[in-house]
Amino acid sequence: MARHNELGQAGEQAACELLITKGMTIRETNWRLGHLEIDIVAHNPQTNTLHIVEVKTRTSDARFDPMKAVTLSKQRNLINAANGYLRHYQLKCGIQYDVIIVIGNPVDFKINYIPKAFVPRLRTYR
């Protein structure tokens, strides 16, 4: 396996551990719907909220802006995948889109959790 894939997997594992410490249950990792993928699907039983989490893992934070971690295209893909997930499992719950930035190496990760990183835009029809 390529080193960047190993780093990404370690970053996702660290992100899962963080979510568990926040009282969430990990429902899925790397859930796919066609070409769409959700890194982590977590459920917060206290709020009955499904957290759709995008994880970005980097070795260094030099020139890395977490606010640009998830492009509009990626947001649309996450929203479409999340809607597919809700339909597939026939879930009735709130939904929240989070980003977790993991910087460093598996021995010494620094984790930045960004809850409600984005909110889906409403579409209006005329």
PyMOL commands that set and color helices and strands:
alter all, ss='L'
color gray80, all
select helices_A, chain A and resi 3-21+66-68+72-89
alter helices_A, ss='H'
color red, helices_A
select strands_A, chain A and resi 25-33+36-44+49-58+94-103+110-118
alter strands_A, ss='S'
color yellow, strands_A
deselect
rebuild
show_as cartoon
